[in-house]
Amino acid sequence: MNKPLRRIAIFCGLLVLTLLLRDNWLQYVKADSLKDDTLNRRVTIARYSTPRGDIIVDGDPITGSTKTSKGGLNDLLYKRTYADGPMWAPVTGYASQAFGATQLESIEDGILTGNDDRLFFRNTLDMVTGKPKQGGNVVTTLNSAAQKAAYNGLKARGKGAVAAIDPATGKILALASYPSYDPASFAGNSTTTDSKNWTKLQKKNDANDPMLNRALRETYPPGSTFKVVTAAAALENGLYSSAEEKTDTPLPWIMPGTTTPLPNEGNIPCKNATMRVALQYSCNTVFGKIGADLGKDKMLAEAKKFGFDQEQFTPVRSNASVFSEDMNVSQTALSSIGQFNTAATPLQMAMVASAVANNGTLMKPYMVDKLQSSNLDTIEQTDPEKMSQPLTAKNAQILQSMMETVVKDGTGKNAQISGATVGGKTGTAQHGVANSKNPYAWFISYAKLADGSSPVAVAVVVEDDQASRQDISGGGLAAPIAKSVMEAVINSKK
Amino acid sequence: MSSTTNSPTHHTSTIGAIGAPSRRNTELAMLVFAVVIPVFAYANVGLAINDSVPPGLLSYGCGLGLLAAIGHLVVRKFAPYADPLLLPLATLLNGLGLVVIWRLDQSKLLQSLPNYVEAAPRQLLYTALGIAMFSAVLIFLKDHRVLQRYTYISMFAALVLLLLPLVPGLGANIYGAKIWIRVPGLGSLQPGEFAKIILAVFFAGYLMVKRDALALASRRVMGLYLPRGRDLGPIIVVWGISILILVFETDLGTSLLFFGMFVIMLYVATERTSWIVFGLLMSAAGAVGVASFEPHVQQRVQAWLDPLGEYKLSQQGVFGHSEQSMQALWAFGSGGTLGSGLGQGHSDLIRFAANSDFILATFGEELGLAGLMAILLLYGLIVERGVRTALAARDPFGKLLAIGLSGAFALQVFVVAGGVMGLIPLTGMTMPFLAYGGSSVLANWALIGILIRISDTARRPAPTPAGNPDAEMTQVVRP
């Protein structure tokens, strides 16, 4: 009987071996993916087990942590708090015990919770010295005065978004969206208050979609502000070598391949206008013809250099702005004046203005300046990074002078700032079926100081359902907001 | 002794005694470890959860120490040649189980569940009863061969135990498996745990008698010895019973366990590989057949194939779905290589049955891969000692009983651990010694008692005078 006994012994050994192998698979091979699974509640528990690190603007935290009422079943010790939550929501995102984390709160979760590998040494040291684990800080590039100006400006207008960038570095200075939400209102996990607030904010319950980060995640038809890109394409491709060259544009101009004339807004001097005059009065005919003359490929190449058709990671993801790749000539003409399928995020249009202001060099936009450990040691520093060169310095200066004319004598007079040179472009973008809805009011601009430096470029879009059609023009609704944001940045530099 | 006899056979029996020293002191030394390790673990849990050594440390340590001491003294007196590792291994697992059950008692989450009871004191009581059971087996069962007399009574008793949960008013359907009976005043009992041992006695007794018929009367077809039709009878009956358990008690684990145990014992008794082939085919056919119409089994399989989907369904509040499988996998994964440390994991998220069916997940999370492998190897050692006992046993009944019990133990560990770790579908059985539950603790201590009894008999030096038939015969022949 001993032979089968030995075989059974081997069989039992194999059973145990199988269990050991399975255990290694679970606890070694698959351990990390199971451990970091967002549905695994331990992730949430760890996220709220210590005071969360802060998001810093201008040296001051815009977030905080508070001890949750202990007792009962709450296994989450700390809760996120926000100072001026609605104003900063497009920057911070949210970190909610019940609903998870998004945007900056999610992307830098490792640093904020203190679980990042780069904090391992620090944590071990703390453990040895008996200090509790603490999250690190995320220091942003934002400018609180500019953000405040942007947010308050939008609030007065009802709905819209602002993005402001430092052209020389790509630092994001303001990122506002309105209507907004207070991430503190659902930071906890109470089924009575937090869940209710969360439900109320969802798009299906609030048509204004307050949780949408319009500055990064909404694309609008850019309208006439896109003419800056078209003008850059004309200069770069040598179609015109200066702002004063006559463009030889007839009035009315019939779009190639069609019998439809491209209309201008009102009775403006667009016939055979120079690019400077065309930009000053926002001539659709001139820039439509430039687009048609250059053709789809050259326009697309230039738009891509400005960042169109790709997502930006600031590190918070921004939606890709759109310049269609598949168009006929008349569609190219429409796209070149910011119509047809062309669509851009406010961040994208701020990048356009910043590239012009920075003498043609587009810097990669970013909002995290550095990551710090809890004792303020720098763990990671973001260095400014060149993204592309949409224009030569010479052409950029030509375009600057054209945009400055717009503000000095043209549609953008509302953005003038004493003591600074402002260049800008208005836009009024039609949307809705057969342009039935109220257009979007756009304004993109930059400010230049006496020393030639340009501290800020900004893009503002206002969607105002209440305003009448005639009232909407970028110069009227959006330019004043852009002006106050630029002033805030200039004043904070002093 | 040597002065009274001087026959040559005396010499061999002396060698036998030298070959098998009693090893009781080895057992005692091992037992010290088996008590000290859980006591440290207990202190560790208290320090991790409350920042203080738990107030019950002394009484717990003394309690476990006392129980181990009783076990040891009983073995020393009544089974002096027994295997020295079985008792310490069982004590260590039982002690660690107690610690983790106490640790889960401290969880606020588990305390909030509707049928929460403080489990650790009860488990300590069960452990005491288990040691009493163990002692009783060793004291009253002087020779395991006595059990052979009760072969058919065992069969009857096992069937009654297995059918008890189906008796209206007595059986209790707890979360889909009808494997419990309610005894008024005593609580719930899982008769299947005891039936396991009693069935092993029946199989051993039956197969010992029938093994020749089963082994030799066979036809050889395609390299396999096929049994005669009428010899197929018993295996078909056992198979039928397993299927019935599966259908009426919806208990996949017990069904698999009994059938597997029977096939192992049949194979050992007859040395015919064909039985294993038959066994595998029949169990596969039975499992697939039942799974095709039994929703409870289907759901278990579904939960095994897609634990995450099952978790999501349970979170949506769909009736009949359980988050436990996925929670257990997360617990294992979060433990990683070294574990979170005792008392510092979150395995209480498993909620229901965290301290019984799923207790292994807590070990996995808090002791990590390293700790869990050690636990699994402890089980492996128990099985190994059991198989060694079977090899050493001198009588076929003892061999069969020992291999049956060890094989069943190994299968149970595999089925439970494999189920909790997502290797096979989950079944409603408990990890021997670790898990909370009176029936399981009692039955497994009885199992260890029987193995110790068989190993004692196997390793005991043969009694000298009786082992000398030549001398007797010479006396008779001499005029």
Interface residues (C-beta under 8 A of the other chain):
Chain A: M1 N2 K3 P4 L5 R6 R7 I8 A9 F11 C12 G13 L15 V16 T18 L19 L20 R22 D23 N24 L26 Q27 Y28 K30 A31 D32 S33 L34 K35 D37 L39 N40 R41 R42 I45 L73 D75
Chain B: K108 L109 S112 I264 Y267 V268 A269 E271 L308 Y311 M326 L329 W330 F332 G333 S334 G335 G336 T337 H346 L349 G364 G368 L369 L372 M373 L376 L377 Y379 G380 V383 E384 V387 A390 L391 P396 K399 L400 I403 S406 G407 A410 L411 V413 F414 A417 G418 M421 G422 L423
